[in-house]
């Protein structure tokens, strides 16, 4: 199951939150694009509908179950290669709120966007999620980018656009090492 960059961003942000909430979305999506991305994640069981609390953003309203919001599932952690924290146990409300059809047909099973997980940005994120992290020089060599492009991608795309928590520290023998804190 290959995920698009947008799906990776949405899931990654949700998996970093203590309540695994999909909202607020950390990426700006025009028009109905957010509904399509979230609908696709629902079909893949990477996110699920749960009862919304007063402070939650509402995904949709159901006549029987009321106001619903979205949360990342344990499958989302697996898809991202993240070890899920010890709070895996579902609450009774979560167990009742299995993903339901959101009224969107989804007749075609298009894989046209499946190669997006192999983008340079996705590779950069993978490199920074490892425990050892990566230096600018290592990223330049792996992605065939210029150093200023790497710094721009970290500051702009990862930190500002995707809302990822990228940290850096000087490591003796390697220089400045960058990591994404999960």
PEDA-V894439 format. One record per residue. N is the residue number from 1. PHI is phi as a letter, one per 30 degrees, with the letter a starting at -180 (999 if undefined). BURIAL is 1 if it has 9 or more other ideal C-beta (glycine too) atoms within 8 Angstrom, else 0. Layout:
BEGIN
n->(N:N)
phi->(PHI:PHI)
burial->(BURIAL:BURIAL)
END
This chain:
BEGIN
n->(1:2:3:4:5:6:7:8:9:10:11:12:13:14:15:16:17:18:19:20:21:22:23:24:25:26:27:28:29:30:31:32:33:34:35:36:37:38:39:40:41:42:43:44:45:46:47:48:49:50:51:52:53:54:55:56:57:58:59:60:61:62:63:64:65:66:67:68:69:70:71:72:73:74:75:76:77:78:79:80:81:82:83:84:85:86:87:88:89:90:91:92:93:94:95:96:97:98:99:100:101:102:103:104:105:106:107:108:109:110:111:112:113:114:115:116:117:118:119:120:121:122:123:124:125:126:127:128:129:130:131:132:133:134:135:136:137:138:139:140:141:142:143:144:145:146:147:148:149:150:151:152:153:154:155:156:157:158:159:160:161:162:163:164:165:166:167:168:169:170:171:172:173:174:175:176:177:178:179:180:181:182)
phi->(999:d:c:d:e:d:d:d:d:d:d:d:d:d:d:d:d:d:c:i:d:d:c:d:d:d:b:d:b:d:h:d:d:d:d:d:d:d:d:d:d:d:d:d:h:c:b:b:d:b:e:d:d:e:d:d:d:c:d:a:c:c:d:d:c:i:d:b:b:b:b:d:c:e:d:d:d:d:d:c:i:c:d:d:d:d:d:d:d:d:d:e:d:d:d:d:c:d:e:c:d:c:i:c:d:i:d:c:c:d:c:e:c:d:d:d:d:c:d:d:d:d:d:d:d:e:d:d:d:d:d:d:i:a:c:e:d:d:d:e:d:d:c:h:c:d:e:d:d:d:d:d:d:d:d:d:d:d:d:d:d:c:i:d:c:c:c:b:a:d:c:e:j:c:j:d:c:c:b:c:d:c)
burial->(0:1:1:1:1:1:1:1:1:1:1:1:1:1:1:0:0:0:0:1:1:1:1:0:1:0:1:0:1:0:0:0:1:0:1:1:1:1:1:1:1:1:0:0:1:1:1:1:1:1:1:1:0:0:0:1:0:1:1:0:0:1:0:0:1:0:0:1:1:1:1:1:1:0:1:1:1:0:1:1:0:1:0:0:0:0:0:0:0:0:0:0:0:1:0:0:1:0:0:0:0:1:0:0:0:0:0:0:0:0:0:0:0:0:0:1:1:0:1:0:1:1:1:1:1:1:1:1:1:1:0:0:1:1:1:1:0:1:1:1:0:1:1:0:1:0:1:0:0:1:1:1:1:1:0:1:1:1:1:0:1:1:1:1:0:1:0:0:0:0:0:0:0:0:0:1:1:1:1:1:0:0)
END
